[in-house]
Amino acid sequence: MALSVFDDKKEKPSRKQLHDELGRSSILWEDITKWLSERYHPLDKEWVFSGQNWGWSQRLKQKKRTILYLTPCKKYFHVGFVLGERAVSTALGMDLPEEVIDTIKAAKKYAEGRAVRLEIRYKKHIQTVKYLAEAKMST
């Protein structure tokens, strides 16, 4: 089973399907994309299928730089970042919840950075996403 609720490579998710699967969490998805659109204009939103294990996710980019990935699940979603070491240092100096700090510290290091994925279910998670986006884009 794929991480995303959308796992059929032949069918890119529609806006209605996304809203139906996310339920009340669709408001949080929209909050994130609206904030990023205002902050990092122009913002490109692109659906990508990352394979059978991952399914569909939406990549949000400013020009050629990927800011984050949104992966829809049933009634919630994941936000994924790839943070370089400077962004990690910046993020660790921010007022983030302890579990997010632990997630960043525990993230495996790759050549392109640390892969950090957060589960988004509640409005209180949105500020963390904004902080991490700022940490990434400031470096």
Secondary structure as UniProt FT lines:
FT   TURN            9..10
FT   HELIX           15..22
FT   HELIX           23..25
FT   HELIX           26..39
FT   STRAND          43..49
FT   TURN            52..54
FT   STRAND          56..62
FT   TURN            63..64
FT   STRAND          65..72
FT   STRAND          77..83
FT   HELIX           85..92
FT   HELIX           98..106
FT   STRAND          109..110
FT   TURN            111..112
FT   STRAND          113..120
FT   HELIX           123..125
FT   HELIX           126..137
//
